[in-house]
Amino acid sequence: MGRLIAERQQQHGWGKSVVETLARDLQMEFVGVSGFSASNLWRMRSFFLEYRADEFLAPLVREISWTHNVLIFEKCKTSAERLYYLTQTRNNSWTKAVLEQQIRARAYDNTVLAQQNFAATLPPAQLPAATLALRDEYTFGFLALAPEHSEHELEQALLGNVRRFLIEMGGDFTFIGNQYRLELEGQEYFIDLLLFHRELQCLVAVELKVTEFRPEYAGKVNFYLSLLNETVRKPHEQPSIGIIICQSKQRTVVEFALRDVQKPIGVATYSLTDTLPAELRPFFPSNEELVLRLDAVTAALRG
């Protein structure tokens, strides 16, 4: 439909009145089927024009539902951002609700800003997926925690909401255990949370801190990763990765702390609110009615 309108505009100079007439004709032809309003037809045209010449995005839009495509098209303004959400939706089978939550939480922005040493510590084949697996900030707005809380309280709250925690982590993570016990020379060591990343095929050690990042945290996680690789990792798995999630961080301190670390580690922060910043609210209107209408159009055209 979008291609038809764009072509007729170019060939015959279709304008606003012609599209409005087309919308009325379609509504009469498909009685009881919503979705053929003039504004929706113009939206279909915009979708076609935006994606037709993009060699990266055009193949991806065919691999997810129209509902997901509409959300990404309406709420993401750059090709790079759209590519991220299209890829993540396809790879992780995100529902519409999950996709909307990820966009609202600015998952793309947090991925671009993420601090890690992966380029220096991972093989090139693992680097793209590992980079997408880490964010600069995680939003734990689903936790009923007071502003002042302990690491134990944070860990227990995440365990009580493990499904939402794994969704917030971005997909492809599975949960193995908490306070995962390691032993060396008669001494016990405990990893706060141990996950597994299916695409990367590696263990992921998560260290939780309710303080600002400190350089010694990187050394501690580096030690954990060495033990995991030596005593827990299976022969077919890739080397383990560490993620330190702190309440805050100084980016320069993180950069220096990770500079000479030999194991792949990322450092992120967390917040307990998922409130959208005021300056972004105008870009995220409710589009539930729009989605329902476009689903109906798609069904009618396929029929």
C-alpha positions as CSV (number, residue, x, y, z in Angstrom):
1,M,0.0,0.0,0.0
2,G,2.8,2.4,0.9
3,R,4.6,1.6,-2.4
4,L,1.4,2.1,-4.4
5,I,0.8,5.5,-2.9
6,A,4.4,6.6,-3.4
7,E,4.5,5.5,-7.0
8,R,1.1,7.1,-7.9
9,Q,2.3,10.3,-6.3
10,Q,5.4,10.3,-8.5
11,Q,3.6,9.3,-11.7
12,H,0.2,11.1,-11.3
13,G,0.8,13.7,-8.7
14,W,-1.5,12.2,-6.1
15,G,-2.1,14.7,-3.3
16,K,-4.0,14.8,0.0
17,S,-7.5,14.7,-1.5
18,V,-6.7,11.6,-3.6
19,V,-5.4,9.7,-0.6
20,E,-8.4,10.7,1.4
21,T,-10.7,9.4,-1.4
22,L,-8.7,6.2,-1.5
23,A,-9.2,5.8,2.3
24,R,-12.9,6.2,2.0
25,D,-13.1,3.7,-0.9
26,L,-11.1,1.2,1.1
27,Q,-13.3,1.6,4.1
28,M,-16.4,1.0,2.0
29,E,-14.8,-2.0,0.4
30,F,-13.7,-3.6,3.7
31,V,-16.8,-2.8,5.8
32,G,-16.1,-3.3,9.5
33,V,-12.3,-3.4,9.1
34,S,-10.5,-0.5,10.7
35,G,-7.1,0.8,9.6
36,F,-7.8,2.5,6.3
37,S,-7.9,6.0,7.5
38,A,-6.0,8.6,5.5
39,S,-3.5,9.2,8.2
40,N,-2.7,5.4,8.3
41,L,-2.2,5.4,4.5
42,W,0.2,8.2,4.7
43,R,2.0,6.3,7.5
44,M,2.3,3.3,5.2
45,R,3.8,5.5,2.5
46,S,6.4,6.9,5.0
47,F,7.3,3.4,6.1
48,F,8.0,2.3,2.5
49,L,10.0,5.4,1.7
50,E,12.1,5.1,4.8
51,Y,13.1,1.5,4.4
52,R,13.1,0.8,0.7
53,A,16.8,1.8,0.1
54,D,18.3,0.7,3.4
55,E,20.2,-2.5,2.7
56,F,20.5,-3.3,6.4
57,L,17.0,-2.4,7.6
58,A,14.9,-3.6,4.7
59,P,15.6,-7.4,5.2
60,L,15.1,-7.1,8.9
61,V,11.6,-5.5,8.8
62,R,10.3,-8.7,7.1
63,E,11.4,-10.8,10.0
64,I,9.3,-9.3,12.8
65,S,5.6,-8.5,13.0
66,W,4.0,-5.3,11.7
67,T,3.0,-4.4,15.2
68,H,6.7,-4.4,16.3
69,N,7.7,-2.6,13.1
70,V,5.3,0.2,13.8
71,L,6.6,0.7,17.4
72,I,10.2,0.9,16.1
73,F,9.3,3.2,13.2
74,E,7.3,5.6,15.3
75,K,9.6,5.8,18.3
76,C,13.1,5.5,16.9
77,K,14.5,8.4,14.8
78,T,17.8,7.1,13.4
79,S,18.8,4.1,11.3
80,A,21.3,2.9,13.9
81,E,18.7,2.9,16.7
82,R,16.1,1.1,14.5
83,L,18.7,-1.5,13.5
84,Y,19.4,-2.2,17.2
85,Y,15.7,-2.7,18.1
86,L,14.9,-4.7,14.9
87,T,17.9,-7.0,15.6
88,Q,17.1,-7.4,19.3
89,T,13.4,-8.1,18.6
90,R,14.2,-10.8,16.1
91,N,17.0,-12.4,18.1
92,N,15.3,-12.4,21.4
93,S,11.6,-12.8,20.3
94,W,10.6,-9.7,22.2
95,T,6.8,-9.3,22.7
96,K,5.3,-5.9,21.9
97,A,5.2,-5.0,25.6
98,V,8.8,-6.0,26.1
99,L,9.9,-4.0,23.0
100,E,8.0,-0.9,24.2
101,Q,9.6,-1.2,27.7
102,Q,13.1,-1.5,26.2
103,I,12.6,1.6,24.0
104,R,11.2,3.5,27.0
105,A,14.2,2.5,29.1
106,R,16.5,3.7,26.3
107,A,18.2,0.3,25.8
108,Y,19.9,1.5,22.6
109,D,21.4,4.6,24.2
110,N,22.6,2.6,27.2
111,T,24.3,0.0,24.9
112,V,26.1,2.7,22.9
113,L,27.5,4.2,26.2
114,A,28.4,1.0,27.9
115,Q,31.9,0.7,29.3
116,Q,33.8,-2.5,28.9
117,N,37.2,-3.9,27.7
118,F,35.7,-6.4,25.3
119,A,37.6,-5.2,22.2
120,A,40.9,-6.0,23.9
121,T,39.9,-9.3,25.6
122,L,37.4,-11.1,23.3
123,P,37.9,-12.7,19.9
124,P,36.4,-10.7,17.0
125,A,33.7,-13.3,16.5
126,Q,32.3,-12.8,20.0
127,L,32.7,-9.0,20.1
128,P,29.4,-7.8,18.4
129,A,27.1,-10.0,20.5
130,A,29.0,-9.3,23.7
131,T,28.8,-5.5,23.0
132,L,25.0,-5.8,22.6
133,A,24.7,-7.8,25.8
134,L,25.9,-5.0,28.0
135,R,24.3,-1.7,28.9
136,D,25.6,1.4,30.6
137,E,22.6,1.5,33.0
138,Y,19.9,-1.0,34.0
139,T,16.5,0.1,35.3
140,F,15.2,-1.9,38.2
141,G,12.0,0.0,38.6
142,F,10.1,-3.3,39.2
143,L,11.9,-3.7,42.6
144,A,10.1,-2.5,45.7
145,L,13.3,-1.2,47.4
146,A,13.9,1.8,49.6
147,P,16.5,4.3,48.3
148,E,18.8,3.1,51.1
149,H,19.3,-0.7,50.7
150,S,22.0,-3.3,51.1
151,E,23.6,-5.5,48.6
152,H,21.8,-8.5,50.1
153,E,18.4,-6.7,49.8
154,L,19.2,-5.8,46.2
155,E,20.1,-9.4,45.4
156,Q,17.1,-10.9,47.1
157,A,14.8,-8.4,45.3
158,L,16.3,-9.4,41.9
159,L,15.8,-13.1,42.7
160,G,12.2,-12.5,43.6
161,N,11.8,-10.8,40.1
162,V,14.2,-13.0,38.2
163,R,12.1,-13.1,35.0
164,R,11.9,-9.3,34.8
165,F,15.5,-9.0,35.7
166,L,16.6,-11.2,32.8
167,I,14.4,-9.2,30.5
168,E,16.0,-6.0,31.7
169,M,19.4,-7.6,31.0
170,G,18.5,-7.6,27.4
171,G,17.7,-11.2,26.4
172,D,19.5,-14.5,25.8
173,F,20.5,-14.6,29.5
174,T,19.5,-17.6,31.6
175,F,19.8,-17.8,35.4
176,I,22.2,-20.4,37.0
177,G,22.3,-19.3,40.7
178,N,23.1,-16.8,43.3
179,Q,25.9,-16.7,45.8
180,Y,27.6,-19.3,43.5
181,R,30.3,-21.0,45.5
182,L,33.9,-21.2,44.2
183,E,36.8,-22.7,46.1
184,L,40.5,-22.3,45.9
185,E,43.1,-23.6,48.4
186,G,40.5,-24.2,51.1
187,Q,39.0,-20.7,50.8
188,E,35.5,-20.1,49.6
189,Y,34.4,-17.3,47.3
190,F,30.9,-16.4,46.2
191,I,29.6,-14.8,43.0
192,D,26.5,-12.7,43.6
193,L,24.7,-13.9,40.5
194,L,25.8,-16.4,37.9
195,L,24.1,-16.3,34.5
196,F,24.7,-17.9,31.1
197,H,24.4,-16.2,27.8
198,R,23.1,-18.5,25.1
199,E,24.4,-16.7,22.0
200,L,27.8,-16.1,23.5
201,Q,27.9,-19.6,25.0
202,C,29.6,-18.4,28.1
203,L,29.1,-18.0,31.9
204,V,28.4,-14.4,33.1
205,A,29.4,-13.4,36.6
206,V,27.4,-10.5,37.9
207,E,28.8,-8.6,40.9
208,L,26.3,-6.3,42.7
209,K,27.4,-3.1,44.5
210,V,25.3,-0.5,46.2
211,T,28.2,2.0,46.2
212,E,30.1,3.9,43.6
213,F,32.5,1.8,41.4
214,R,35.9,1.2,42.9
215,P,38.9,0.0,41.0
216,E,39.3,-3.0,43.3
217,Y,36.0,-4.4,42.1
218,A,37.5,-5.1,38.7
219,G,40.3,-7.1,40.3
220,K,37.9,-9.1,42.3
221,V,35.8,-10.0,39.2
222,N,38.9,-10.8,37.2
223,F,39.8,-13.3,39.9
224,Y,36.3,-14.9,39.8
225,L,36.5,-15.2,36.0
226,S,39.8,-17.0,36.3
227,L,38.3,-19.5,38.7
228,L,35.2,-20.0,36.6
229,N,37.2,-20.7,33.5
230,E,39.4,-23.2,35.4
231,T,36.9,-25.0,37.5
232,V,33.4,-24.5,36.1
233,R,33.5,-23.7,32.4
234,K,32.8,-26.7,30.1
235,P,35.1,-27.5,27.2
236,H,32.6,-26.3,24.5
237,E,31.9,-23.0,26.2
238,Q,33.6,-19.7,25.6
239,P,35.6,-17.8,28.3
240,S,33.5,-16.3,31.0
241,I,32.5,-12.6,31.1
242,G,32.0,-10.4,34.1
243,I,29.5,-7.6,34.7
244,I,29.8,-5.2,37.7
245,I,26.6,-3.4,38.4
246,C,27.1,-0.4,40.8
247,Q,24.9,2.4,42.0
248,S,27.1,5.0,40.3
249,K,30.5,5.3,38.6
250,Q,33.1,7.8,37.4
251,R,33.7,7.0,33.8
252,T,37.4,7.9,33.9
253,V,37.9,5.7,36.9
254,V,36.3,2.8,35.1
255,E,38.4,3.4,32.0
256,F,41.6,3.2,34.0
257,A,40.5,0.3,36.1
258,L,39.8,-1.9,33.0
259,R,42.7,-0.8,30.9
260,D,45.1,-3.6,31.8
261,V,42.6,-6.2,32.9
262,Q,43.0,-9.4,30.9
263,K,39.5,-10.8,31.3
264,P,36.4,-9.4,29.6
265,I,34.5,-7.1,32.1
266,G,31.8,-4.5,31.8
267,V,30.8,-1.9,34.3
268,A,27.2,-0.6,34.5
269,T,25.0,1.3,36.9
270,Y,21.4,0.7,38.0
271,S,18.5,2.9,39.0
272,L,15.3,2.1,40.8
273,T,13.0,4.3,38.6
274,D,11.9,3.8,35.1
275,T,10.4,7.3,34.7
276,L,10.9,8.7,31.2
277,P,12.9,12.0,31.2
278,A,10.6,15.0,30.6
279,E,12.4,16.0,27.5
280,L,11.7,12.7,25.9
281,R,8.0,12.3,26.7
282,P,6.7,14.1,23.6
283,F,8.3,11.4,21.4
284,F,6.5,8.5,23.1
285,P,2.7,9.0,22.7
286,S,0.3,6.2,23.3
287,N,-0.2,4.3,20.0
288,E,-2.3,1.3,21.1
289,E,-5.2,2.4,18.8
290,L,-2.7,2.8,15.9
291,V,-1.3,-0.6,16.4
292,L,-4.7,-2.3,16.4
293,R,-5.7,-0.5,13.2
294,L,-2.5,-1.4,11.3
295,D,-2.9,-5.1,12.4
296,A,-6.4,-5.0,10.8
297,V,-5.1,-3.5,7.6
298,T,-2.4,-6.1,7.3
299,A,-4.9,-8.9,7.9
300,A,-7.3,-7.5,5.3
301,L,-4.5,-7.1,2.7
302,R,-3.3,-10.6,3.3
303,G,-6.8,-11.9,3.0
